[in-house]
Amino acid sequence: MSRTIPAGSRVLVTGAAGGFGAPTAARLRDAGAHVIGLDREPGDGVLACDITDDAAVDRAVAAAVDRLGGLDAVVHYAGIGIPNDAGGPLRPDAMRVIDVNLLGAWRVTAAALPALQAARGRRGGAKARVVFVASELAYLTLPFVSAYSVAKRGMTAYADALRLEYGTELHVTTVYPGYVRTPIHDAGREVGLALEGQVRREEVDDIVGTVLRVLGATRPPRDTAGTLAGQVELWAGRHVPGLVASGVVRKLRAQAASGHYDASPLAAGLVRRLTGRDILSTAPTRSQEGSVR
């Protein structure tokens, strides 16, 4: 199996200024690929684009395809993380997370699809590639990340649908990172709900390296984690979800009883339901927008 993307490949990367996107773009260029990124702020080789705006996506993708002279692959990293209560209001936080993480990837894919389909003729019949970077939270349920989990689980379903309907012309892969210390977790830390230490940690290079291997593979996988331990967790989450959930609930009850969540107002209802305790907190409020991956 090849592990190097063909030189001259034309790649679009969303979230290109983020913790995964920037090193991925750099390593792709080092391998001889031509890369254009999309992000909220423009930069060197990065076009400004709000992926929640249909017209902005259409313009940015068209500009990227024009600059690249076509398109052989799209990598979806763009995302935000804002903690939320599963029983709370959809707007603004939950809807924003779903719009960016799930619908943003859908918009960009739809806008890029004609160029991806056209690439097969240029590459002697080789299929173009779409790589969706989801999360272990697509199959591992944790408290206060319901919108993010819904978006990432929805992303996997969208990837499956895209593969089913366009698999004759595209290779579609979903990558499932574990916890990686990037700015997407800033919003959680601000309200006392950091995932640090709650789930197994991986490194940026684990995920970037996985994406690069997928892009260079002769037969890219349908689904893959970023590490061997991640592969085991992915299997467990899909095949024994009840067992995984039971472990999460036991840990959650112990943390609620020990005061782990006492600094977060968002957790007050859950702590009361699990332990009968009322908590008071003066935790700082987060910024409305959240942070990109």
C-alpha positions, 0 to 999 in steps of 0.5 A: 500500500502506498503511503505517499500522495502522488506529487502534483495532487490537488487538495482542498483542506478545510480548517486549514489554519487549525491544529490539524489543518496547518500541519497537514497542508505543510506536509502535503506541500512537502510531498509535492501536492498543491494545497488550498485551505479554507478557514475563517481567516485568510492566510498564505494559501488559505482562503477566507470562508464561513462554511455555514454560508452557502454562497461563501462556500460556493465562491471559495471552493470555485476559487480554490478549484480555479487556483489548483486547476482541478481537485483530487482530494478534500480533507475535512478538519473544520470544526468547533466545540461548545459544551451544551446541555442535551436537554437545553435549547438548540440555539445558539450553541448546539445549532452552531456546532452542528452547522459548522461540524456537520453541515459545513462539511456537507456544503463543501463536499457538495460544492467540490463534487463536480471537480472531484468527479472530473479528476478521474479522467485526468488521473487515468481512472484513479478515484478522487478522495474525500476524508472526513475527520470525525471524532471518537465522540461519534461513538463514545457518548460523554456529558455536555458534548451532545451537539458535537457528538451528534454532528460527528456521528452525522458526519459518519452517516453522511460519509456512508451515504456519499460512499454509497451514492458516489463510490464508483467515482470517489474513495471516502474515508472517515477518521476518528481521532481521540482527544488531541490537545488543540484549540477546539477544547478551549471553550470547554476549559473556560466553563470547567468542562475540559476533556483533558484526562477524561478520554485517552489522549492522542497527538496531532501527528497521530491524526495528521499521519493517518490522514496522509496515509489515507490520501496515499493509500492505493486502497484507502480504508472506509473507517480508521482511528489514528492509533492502534488503541483508537482502533480498539475503542472504535471496535468496542464503541460499534460492537459493544456500545452497552458495555462502553456506556456502562463504564462511562456512567460509572465514571460519571457518577463517581466524578459527580460525587467527588465534586469534579463538576462543581466548578461548572454551572452547566453541570449543576442539573446533572450533578443534582440528578445523580447525587442530589447535591446542589452546586454553586459556581462562579466559573467564567463564561465562555466566548460565544463562538468556540474554537476551531480545531 
